[in-house]
Amino acid sequence: MANTRHDQAGRKSARSPQGPRAKMRARERLAAERAARKRAEARRRLLAPITAVTAVLALVVALVAVKLTAGPAHLVASEAPASAAVVRQVSSVPAAVLASVDPGQAVTSLEPVKTSGPPLIIGGKPAIVFVSEESCPFCAAERWSVAVALSHFGTLSRLGTTSSSATDVYPNTATLSFRTVRYQSAELTLRTTELADNADRLLQPQTALDTRLIDAFDVPPYVNSADQSGAVPFLDIANKYVLAGAQYNPQVLAGLSAAQIASQLTDPSSQVAQAIDGSAQVIITAIDQVLHGKPTPRTAGAGA
């Protein structure tokens, strides 16, 4: 028993001197825990705004990535059938009006093909080939002149109206569309290709004929330099005359609707008629030369 008590007493007396130290360690531990909690709280307060800023930056980056990959939401292709009034006005510009218009330096002449060879014939008739894009403002301008000129040799139907790209130079230039055009003529065959819609999405594939003519005539010396090769609009008149680009500045049509443009075509005093009708007369003269051996097209500024 004694030993047992001694043992108990001994263990008790052995623990008693450690009591203060144990309490001190407990207090230190509590103090350390409180300090750790304070440090953690401070870190949370510091990290909260950093985390918020990081989240905002991540959101901005994500939105930019989506915008870059998805494309602008406002670029929506648009086209409608041309109104009867527009078709009538484009198709019935009197020859006397065309002859009275003097565009002066504002209109570019066509380029005579410099190599000899037979005319381009499709369906037994000399062929007109026109390659363009609905998004292109220069195509938008030239399409008016081509339509006016062709109407003097046949009948255009199924014309559309659209506008050039909203994000290109001369944005939203009102124009016709040849996407579904049909042409009846006893003298000419027409082939048209609209490569892209006005939101710059692929529309009609370039044909083998388009490629052959562009490779032959949409290059120097018919364009100013090699880096301009392949430009649209491209117009080929029976492989005898070609045009790469617009004959006049699309700025003339700025702010006008298709109806407003068409309504001015019979007014020789208007800038619209001077540009469109003047360019159309150059094309008509070239076609007459191919069909009937009439004098070659006037040069820019040579007068009517």
Buried (B, 14 or more C-beta within 10 A) or exposed (E): EEEEEEEEEEEEEEEEEEEEEEEEEEEEEEEEEEEEEEEEEEEEEEEEEEEEEEEEEEEEEEEEEEEEEEEEEEBEBEBEEBBEEBBEBBBEBEEEBBEBBBBEEBBBBBBBBEEEEEBBEBEEBBBBBBBBBBBBBBBBBBBBBBBBBBBBBBEBEBBBBBBBBBEBEBEBBBBBBBBEBEBEBEEBBBBBBBBBBBBBEEBBEBEEBBEEBBEBBBBEEBBEEEEBBBBBBBBBBBBBBBBBBBBBBBBBBEEBEBBEBBBBBBBBEBBBBBBBBBBBBBBBBBBBBBBEEEEBBBEBEEEE
